[in-house]
Amino acid sequence: MKLQPLADRIIVQSLEAEEKTKGGIVLPDTAKEKPQEGKVVAAGKGKVGDDGKVRALELKVGDRILYGKYSGTEITTKEGKEYLIMKEEDVFAVVN
């Protein structure tokens, strides 16, 4: 299934949560926090402004990003892959 977001939305694949704490304690699945870092796998064309012009997105496919804990809408494809669909404004930073 190929997904193409509309307007200023992006599709993000969450990166896996840490398996261990900094102190070396292994975390069970139930104790892991929801990941807040992901990779942009698709991006829309941009948002249409009041003047009718399309403002291109700052994010591009392949960017590693940080986003809010409860940002976006979770979806699962027929193949079982999980993604988040969110607006560009929900992204806090790009990881370089």
C-alpha positions as CSV (number, residue, x, y, z in Angstrom):
1,M,0.0,0.0,0.0
2,K,1.4,3.4,-1.0
3,L,0.4,6.4,1.1
4,Q,0.6,10.0,-0.1
5,P,-0.2,12.6,2.5
6,L,-2.2,15.7,1.5
7,A,-1.3,19.4,2.1
8,D,1.0,20.0,5.1
9,R,0.9,16.5,6.5
10,I,3.7,14.0,6.7
11,I,3.8,10.2,7.3
12,V,6.3,9.1,10.0
13,Q,7.7,5.7,10.9
14,S,8.5,5.7,14.6
15,L,11.9,4.6,15.7
16,E,12.0,1.8,18.2
17,A,12.0,2.7,21.9
18,E,15.1,2.0,24.0
19,E,15.5,-1.5,25.3
20,K,17.7,-0.4,28.3
21,T,17.9,2.6,30.6
22,K,21.1,4.6,30.8
23,G,21.9,2.6,33.9
24,G,21.7,-0.7,32.0
25,I,18.3,-1.9,33.3
26,V,16.5,-3.9,30.6
27,L,12.9,-2.6,30.1
28,P,10.0,-5.0,29.5
29,D,7.6,-4.1,26.6
30,T,4.9,-2.8,29.1
31,A,7.3,-0.3,30.6
32,K,8.7,1.2,27.4
33,E,7.6,4.8,26.7
34,K,6.0,5.7,23.4
35,P,8.7,6.8,21.0
36,Q,9.0,10.4,20.2
37,E,11.5,10.1,17.4
38,G,10.8,9.0,13.9
39,K,11.7,9.1,10.2
40,V,9.7,10.9,7.5
41,V,8.6,8.4,4.9
42,A,6.3,10.6,2.8
43,A,5.4,14.3,2.7
44,G,2.6,16.4,1.2
45,K,3.1,19.1,-1.3
46,G,2.6,22.0,1.2
47,K,-0.1,24.2,2.6
48,V,-2.1,26.7,0.5
49,G,-1.8,30.2,2.0
50,D,-4.4,32.9,2.0
51,D,-2.9,34.3,-1.2
52,G,-3.5,31.0,-3.0
53,K,0.2,30.1,-3.2
54,V,1.5,26.7,-2.0
55,R,4.1,27.0,0.8
56,A,6.4,24.0,0.5
57,L,7.2,21.9,3.5
58,E,10.5,22.3,5.3
59,L,10.6,18.6,6.0
60,K,11.6,16.0,3.4
61,V,11.6,12.3,3.1
62,G,14.4,10.7,5.1
63,D,14.5,13.4,7.8
64,R,14.8,12.1,11.4
65,I,12.5,14.2,13.6
66,L,11.3,14.7,17.2
67,Y,7.6,15.1,17.8
68,G,5.2,15.4,20.7
69,K,4.3,12.2,22.7
70,Y,0.6,12.3,21.6
71,S,1.1,13.9,18.1
72,G,-0.5,12.5,15.0
73,T,-2.9,9.7,14.2
74,E,-1.7,6.1,14.3
75,I,-2.5,3.9,11.3
76,T,-1.6,0.3,10.4
77,T,-1.4,-0.8,6.8
78,K,-2.6,-4.2,5.4
79,E,1.0,-5.4,5.5
80,G,1.1,-4.7,9.3
81,K,3.4,-1.6,9.2
82,E,2.6,1.1,11.7
83,Y,2.8,4.8,10.8
84,L,1.8,8.2,12.2
85,I,0.2,10.8,10.1
86,M,0.7,14.3,11.4
87,K,0.9,18.0,10.4
88,E,4.3,19.5,9.9
89,E,3.6,22.0,12.8
90,D,3.5,19.0,15.2
91,V,7.2,18.4,14.6
92,F,9.6,20.0,17.2
93,A,13.0,19.5,15.6
94,V,15.0,17.7,12.9
95,V,17.8,15.5,14.2
96,N,21.1,16.0,12.3
